[in-house]
């Protein structure tokens, strides 16, 4: 933990996310008396929770989006064909 003149800072140098190399938290002045271990533990939990999704989840989301767009396109084409035949 780094303690400056105006702020206390907790730095997490190994976050779960592969996109970031460190996360910096500024401690509120009213919590400056909390132990360093508690602050580091809470900062580590928050940094882990807000990490980026794994690449497999991103890939699954993309495939899901492509599937939804394809189904929408087919449904739109079917509706257009039905309307052109009855009108």
C-alpha positions as CSV (number, residue, x, y, z in Angstrom):
1,X,0.0,0.0,0.0
2,X,1.3,3.5,-0.9
3,X,0.5,6.3,1.5
4,X,0.7,9.8,0.0
5,X,0.1,13.2,1.5
6,X,-3.6,13.3,0.6
7,X,-4.6,9.8,-0.3
8,X,-3.9,6.2,0.5
9,X,-3.5,4.0,-2.5
10,X,-3.8,0.2,-2.9
11,X,-2.2,-1.2,-6.0
12,X,-3.0,-4.7,-7.3
13,X,-0.2,-5.8,-9.7
14,X,-1.6,-9.1,-10.9
15,X,-5.3,-8.7,-11.7
16,X,-7.2,-11.7,-13.2
17,X,-7.7,-9.9,-16.5
18,X,-5.2,-10.4,-19.2
19,X,-5.8,-6.9,-20.6
20,X,-4.5,-5.0,-17.5
21,X,-1.2,-5.2,-15.7
22,X,-2.2,-3.4,-12.6
23,X,-5.3,-1.8,-10.9
24,X,-5.0,1.2,-8.5
25,X,-7.6,1.9,-5.8
26,X,-7.8,5.2,-3.9
27,X,-8.9,4.6,-0.3
28,X,-11.5,7.0,1.1
29,X,-10.2,9.1,4.0
30,X,-12.7,7.7,6.5
31,X,-11.3,4.2,5.9
32,X,-7.6,5.1,6.2
33,X,-7.6,3.4,9.7
34,X,-8.5,0.0,8.2
35,X,-5.6,-2.5,8.3
36,X,-3.5,-2.9,5.2
37,X,-4.3,-6.6,4.9
38,X,-8.1,-5.9,4.9
39,X,-7.7,-3.2,2.2
40,X,-5.5,-5.5,0.0
41,X,-7.9,-8.4,0.4
42,X,-11.0,-6.3,-0.5
43,X,-9.1,-4.6,-3.5
44,X,-8.1,-8.1,-4.7
45,X,-11.7,-9.3,-4.6
46,X,-13.0,-6.3,-6.5
47,X,-10.2,-6.5,-9.1
48,X,-11.0,-10.2,-9.6
49,X,-14.7,-9.6,-9.9
50,X,-14.4,-6.9,-12.5
51,X,-11.9,-8.7,-14.7
52,X,-12.7,-9.3,-18.4
53,X,-14.5,-12.4,-19.5
54,X,-12.4,-15.3,-20.8
55,X,-11.9,-15.6,-24.6
56,X,-14.1,-18.6,-24.8
57,X,-17.1,-16.6,-23.4
58,X,-16.5,-13.8,-25.9
59,X,-16.4,-16.3,-28.7
60,X,-19.7,-17.9,-27.5
61,X,-21.3,-14.4,-27.4
62,X,-20.2,-13.7,-30.9
63,X,-21.6,-17.0,-32.2
64,X,-24.8,-16.3,-30.4
65,X,-25.1,-12.9,-32.0
66,X,-24.4,-14.3,-35.4
67,X,-27.0,-17.0,-34.9
68,X,-29.6,-14.5,-33.7
69,X,-28.9,-12.3,-36.8
70,X,-29.2,-15.2,-39.1
71,X,-32.6,-16.3,-37.6
72,X,-33.8,-12.7,-37.8
73,X,-32.8,-12.5,-41.5
74,X,-34.6,-15.7,-42.4
75,X,-37.7,-14.7,-40.4
76,X,-37.7,-11.3,-42.2
77,X,-37.4,-12.9,-45.6
78,X,-40.2,-15.4,-44.8
79,X,-42.5,-12.5,-43.7
80,X,-41.6,-10.6,-46.9
81,X,-42.4,-13.6,-49.1
82,X,-45.7,-14.2,-47.4
83,X,-46.8,-10.6,-47.8
84,X,-45.8,-10.5,-51.5
85,X,-47.9,-13.6,-52.2
86,X,-51.0,-12.3,-50.4
87,X,-50.9,-8.7,-51.5
